[in-house]
């Protein structure tokens, strides 16, 4: 009887350690990285609040390229893209995809098996939800929330 109790405790400890080691993969869209400037949303703090897990923040290289192109322009969008590019460089891991268009690249990564995608792009959001992907987007003025498929 003591052996069974010990085995159960060891198994519980292993499950707890595995859960602590688990990483949540989050793919960010171009507009998600521009939210801090455009919408005054603290994206990374909001992700910490929502997910309360260790996260692997990922962007497709197509998103990095889109941010670079947008930041070469002028005006508020260029500033937001420049800040987004800096955030992506500092906080995210860039991943190559076969798709070269940013939205298609995000769908490709989602289909490879991510846990969440952060976007405010409604057509992209709908494509992801149709594929069973959980989407994180703006709710209210400056908060993020999860939409289940």
C-alpha positions as CSV (number, residue, x, y, z in Angstrom):
1,X,0.0,0.0,0.0
2,X,2.8,2.4,0.8
3,X,4.5,1.6,-2.5
4,X,1.3,2.5,-4.4
5,X,1.0,5.8,-2.5
6,X,4.7,6.5,-3.3
7,X,4.2,5.6,-6.9
8,X,1.2,7.9,-7.2
9,X,3.1,10.7,-5.5
10,X,6.1,10.2,-7.9
11,X,3.8,10.2,-10.9
12,X,2.1,13.4,-9.7
13,X,5.4,15.0,-9.2
14,X,6.5,14.0,-12.7
15,X,3.2,15.4,-14.2
16,X,3.7,18.6,-12.3
17,X,7.3,18.9,-13.6
18,X,6.2,18.2,-17.1
19,X,3.5,20.8,-16.9
20,X,6.0,23.3,-15.6
21,X,8.3,22.5,-18.5
22,X,5.5,22.8,-21.1
23,X,5.8,25.7,-23.5
24,X,2.9,27.5,-25.1
25,X,3.6,28.4,-28.7
26,X,2.1,31.8,-29.7
27,X,2.3,33.2,-33.3
28,X,2.1,36.9,-33.7
29,X,0.8,38.8,-36.7
30,X,2.1,42.1,-38.0
31,X,-0.7,44.1,-36.5
32,X,-0.2,42.4,-33.1
33,X,3.3,43.7,-33.0
34,X,2.1,47.2,-34.0
35,X,-0.6,47.2,-31.2
36,X,1.7,48.9,-28.6
37,X,1.8,52.1,-30.7
38,X,-1.5,52.0,-32.6
39,X,-3.7,50.8,-29.8
40,X,-1.7,51.4,-26.6
41,X,-1.8,47.7,-25.8
42,X,1.0,46.1,-23.8
43,X,0.9,43.0,-25.9
44,X,3.6,41.0,-24.0
45,X,2.2,41.9,-20.6
46,X,-1.3,40.9,-21.8
47,X,0.0,37.6,-23.0
48,X,1.6,36.9,-19.7
49,X,-1.7,37.8,-18.0
50,X,-3.8,35.6,-20.3
51,X,-1.6,32.6,-20.6
52,X,0.4,32.4,-17.3
53,X,2.7,30.0,-19.0
54,X,6.1,29.9,-20.5
55,X,5.7,31.0,-24.1
56,X,7.6,30.5,-27.3
57,X,6.8,33.7,-29.2
58,X,7.0,33.1,-33.0
59,X,6.7,35.2,-36.1
60,X,7.0,34.0,-39.7
61,X,9.8,35.6,-41.6
62,X,7.1,37.1,-43.9
63,X,5.8,39.1,-40.9
64,X,9.4,40.4,-40.2
65,X,9.7,41.4,-43.9
66,X,6.2,43.1,-43.8
67,X,7.2,45.1,-40.7
68,X,10.5,46.2,-42.4
69,X,8.6,47.3,-45.5
70,X,6.0,49.2,-43.5
71,X,8.6,50.9,-41.3
72,X,10.3,52.3,-44.5
73,X,7.3,54.5,-45.1
74,X,6.2,57.6,-43.3
75,X,3.7,58.5,-40.7
76,X,2.1,56.8,-37.7
77,X,2.0,53.4,-39.4
78,X,5.7,53.5,-40.1
79,X,6.5,54.3,-36.5
80,X,4.2,51.5,-35.3
81,X,5.9,49.1,-37.7
82,X,9.4,50.2,-36.6
83,X,8.5,49.6,-33.0
84,X,6.9,46.3,-33.9
85,X,10.0,45.2,-35.8
86,X,12.2,46.1,-32.7
87,X,9.8,44.1,-30.5
88,X,9.9,41.1,-32.8
89,X,13.7,41.2,-32.9
90,X,14.0,41.4,-29.1
91,X,11.2,39.0,-28.1
92,X,10.2,36.6,-30.9
93,X,11.8,33.8,-32.8
94,X,11.5,34.1,-36.6
95,X,10.5,30.9,-38.5
96,X,10.7,30.3,-42.2
97,X,7.6,29.1,-44.0
98,X,6.8,28.1,-47.6
99,X,4.2,30.9,-47.8
100,X,5.6,34.4,-48.5
101,X,2.4,36.3,-47.8
102,X,2.2,37.1,-44.1
103,X,-1.4,35.9,-43.5
104,X,-0.7,32.6,-45.4
105,X,2.5,32.1,-43.4
106,X,0.6,32.5,-40.1
107,X,-2.0,30.0,-41.2
108,X,0.8,27.6,-42.2
109,X,2.4,27.9,-38.8
110,X,-0.9,27.5,-37.1
111,X,-1.5,24.3,-39.1
112,X,1.9,23.0,-38.0
113,X,0.6,23.1,-34.4
114,X,0.7,26.4,-32.5
115,X,-1.4,27.0,-29.4
116,X,-2.5,30.6,-30.2
117,X,-2.3,33.3,-32.8
118,X,-2.4,37.0,-31.9
119,X,-4.1,39.1,-34.5
120,X,-6.7,41.8,-35.0
121,X,-7.1,41.0,-38.7
122,X,-10.7,39.8,-39.0
123,X,-10.4,37.8,-42.2
124,X,-7.3,36.1,-40.8
125,X,-9.0,35.5,-37.5
126,X,-11.9,33.8,-39.3
127,X,-9.5,31.6,-41.3
128,X,-7.8,30.5,-38.1
129,X,-11.0,29.9,-36.2
130,X,-12.3,27.8,-39.1
131,X,-9.2,25.6,-38.7
132,X,-9.7,25.2,-35.0
133,X,-7.0,27.6,-33.9
134,X,-7.5,29.7,-30.8
135,X,-7.1,33.4,-31.5
136,X,-6.0,36.2,-29.2
137,X,-7.3,39.7,-30.1
138,X,-8.2,43.0,-28.7
139,X,-11.2,43.3,-26.4
140,X,-12.3,46.6,-25.0
141,X,-9.9,49.4,-25.2
142,X,-6.5,47.9,-24.3
143,X,-6.9,44.3,-23.2
144,X,-6.5,41.1,-25.1
145,X,-8.8,38.1,-24.9
146,X,-8.9,34.6,-26.3
147,X,-11.5,33.5,-28.8
148,X,-12.1,29.7,-29.0
149,X,-13.0,28.1,-32.3
